Amino acid sequence: MSTSALNIREQLAGLSPAKRALIELKLLKKQAAAGEPKPLISKRPEGAPVPLSFYQQGLWVLSQLMPGTSLYHVPKAVRLEGKLDVAALKRTLDHLVERHESLRTSFATTDGVPLQVINKRLEVELPIVELSELSESERELEARRLLREEVRRPFDLAHGPLINGLRVKSMSHSLRIGRTNSKRCLPLLNCRPTMRGH
């Protein structure tokens, strides 16, 4: 018998009968639980109401207390040089939205309780602002102004989408992707669009 087993026996022998019985009961429960199969997380029934996650609750409360706020926005702007395959960029964004339910989600309130509404399909709007006719210094200033304005534009949590974009076209492309902070960071810009075409 090992030293640790002897030590445990000595400790048990020193306990009162009531404490020994309590330990035995706990061990029996633990053994019984170990033999039972763990319950599986079942798939959510189609169309069933979905409660908000912890992060979504915070987002919803903030939107109720401060309507029109942009505090929960997660903006990202990228300057792309060269020719841009706009169709590939659009497909990439649509694929990300298709893959991540949180980007297709809006919040509905039923009897004062907010619930998730997950849309089956949602296309990301990607409006284009053309600045190539401005001088170089004017283009840069206007691009920055447009991007700042876009970052402050609030999301409509009741109707969605919770992601938006803007493409500012000058000699290069400034792409701004924004989303709400309803989930932890998603790899929105890790999928690189093909830089071909125009």
N, C-alpha and C positions, 0 to 999 in steps of 0.2 A: 504494500500500500504506500502511496506517495506521501510525502511530508504534508502537502497542502490538504489531502484528503483526511489525514490524521488531525490536522489543525481544525478543519471544519467539524469533525466528529466531536472534538474536545469542546468547541464552542457550542455545539448543539446540546451536548450533555450538561453544560452549565446553565442552559435556559430553563425557565419554568415550563411545566407541562402545557400551559395555555399558549405560551409563545411558540413552543415546538409545534403544536397543533396548527397554529396560524401559518407558520412557515410551510408546513406540509400541505396545507390547503392552497397556498399561493403556488407552490410547485406543481400540484395536481392540476390547477387551472391553467398554468403555463403549458404543461404537457398536453392537455386537452386542446388548447388553442393552437399549438404547433401542429397537431394532427389534422386540423380542419383546413380545407382549401380556402385560400384568400378570395374574398368576393371580387369579381371583375367589374371594371367600370363599364357599364352598358352604354351603347350608342344612344344618343339623344333621339327621341322620336321626332320625325319630320313635322315641323310646324308647332312643336311644343314650346311654351313660353320658356325663355332662358333668363335667369336672374343675372344681374350685372356682376362682373368680377370685382374684386377689391379695388383695383385701379380704376375701373370704369365707374364705380360708385363715387370715387373721389372726383373724377372728371365731371360727372353729372351734377354733383353737389356744387362744385365750383361754377358750372355753367348756370345753375339756378341762382346762386348768390351774386354772380357778376356776369350777367348776360352780355354777350358780344366780346368777352375777353379773349385775348390771344395768349394768355399765360401758359396754357397747356400745349401750345404748338411746338412741333419739332421740325423746324425748317432746315433745309439743306440746299445750298446753291452750288452749282458746278459750272465752270467755264469749259466748253468743248471747242477745240480748235479743229479746223478742217471741215470737210463735207459731212453732213449728218444724215444717216438713213432714218428719216422721221418715222416711217412705217415700222422699222425694227424697234425703235424706241417706244412707240405706242404699244406694240405687241408685248414688249418686256414689261411695261407698266401694267397692262391688262392681265398678263400672266401672274404677276405678283399679287394683284388684287384677287384674282381667281383662287390663288393658292392660300391666301390668308383671310380667314373669315372676319377677323377684326377690322379689316379694311372695307368690308362690305356690310358692316354693322351700323345700325342707327339705334336710337333709344326711344322707345314709346313708353308712355306713362298710362298705366291701367289702375284705376282706383287709388291714385297717388303713389303707386309703386312703379319705379322704372324697370323696364325689361329690355333685353336685346331683341332687335329685329334683324335677322341675318338674311340679306338679299341673296338670291341664287346667282345673280349675274349683275355686274356693275362695270361700266366702262369709264375710265379716267378721262376727263376732259383735259386737253392740253392746248389751250389757246396760244396763238403765236402773235407776238408784237414785233413788227418790222421797224427797225431803227437805222437801216443802212443808208438812208438818205440824209441823216444828220451828220454833222462834222464829228471827227473822232472824239474830241473832248465832250461834245454834247451827247454823243452816244453813251459814253461811260456814265455821265451824270444821270441821264434818263434811265439807263438800265438799273442803276443802283436805286433810284427813286421808285421805279416800278416794283423791284424786288422787295424793298422795304414795305411798300403799300400792300403787296401780296401777302407778306408775312403777317401783317396786322389784320387781314380779312378773317372774320370769325367763321368757324365751321358751324353748320346747322346740324346739331346732334340728333334732332328729331327726324330729319329727312336724309342726312348724309349727302355725299360720301364723306368719310373721315380721312380722305386723302385728296390732294389737289396738286396741280402743276401749272407752270407757266414757262413758255419758251420765248426768250427775248432774242431776236435775230438781228445781228449787226454784221460785222466781219467775222465774228465767231458766234457761238451760241451760248447763252447763259440759260441753264436749265435750273429751275427751282422746283423742288418737290417738297411738299409739306404734308404732315399728318398730325393727328391728335396723339397725345401720349396715353392712349387707352391700353396699350400693351407695352411690354419692354421692347427695346429697339429691334426692328426688323431689318433684314439686309436689303434695304430699298435700293441702294446704289451699288451693291456688289455685282449685280447683273449688268454688265457693260453693253450698251447698245452698239451696234455695228456703225462705224463711221464711214458710210458710203453714201452714194446718191446725194440728193439735196432736198 
